[in-house]
Amino acid sequence: MPEGPELHLSSRFINSVCNGRIFGPITKSDISKNSKFDPPSERYVISATSRGKELKVTLTDSASKDKTKAHLKGGKSLSIMFTFGLAGKFDWLKADELEKHSHLNFFTCDEGPKMALSFIDYMRFGKWSPGADFSLKDRGPCVLFDYDNFRYCFVNIVPL
């Protein structure tokens, strides 16, 4: 099962392959039980962040001047929260060579060969929730981004 570090690496992977690219259509496989949704605009950019076992992918209208902060300034954006289940992952594939288990695909619409950022889940235990945010209720500090507080809580709360 993907843990915190794997999801953090996935968010870095998404940011790496999506940097400077414009995306358009989204397709969902018919076999997936997760919800279908529309992007915030016809052309959008993608960024990702992670916290624990959750990964948030943000789609932001590409017309916004500051694409990385557009969602904070009132630009059109949509956050999608992913949990990977047992075998979920993201991959960067040619649009005409999608895998059988590609359940959610974000297709490029910029110049060059058509590519897709695909959420692949062989066992179909992964989930996505459009419009969701990190579940922070009753949650401790993140071990990757707030290690000092994490260690403090661990030492002072959990008996050794």
BELVEN-V999299 format. One line per field, one symbol per residue. phi: phi as a letter, one per 40 degrees, with the letter a starting at -180 (. if undefined). burial: # if it has 16 or more other ideal C-beta (glycine too) atoms within 10 Angstrom, else .. A space follows every 50 residues. Layout:
phi = ???
burial = ???
This chain:
phi = .cbdcccccccccdcccccgbbbbcbbbccccccccabccacbabbbabb agcbbbbbbbdccccbccbccccgccaacbcbbcgcbcababbcccbccd bccabbccbcchccbacbcbacbfccbbbcgcbdcccfbcccccbacccc cdccccbccc
burial = .#.#.###.##.##..##..####.####..#.#..#.###..####### ############.#..#..##...###########..###.......#.. ########......#######..#.#####...#.......##....... ..........
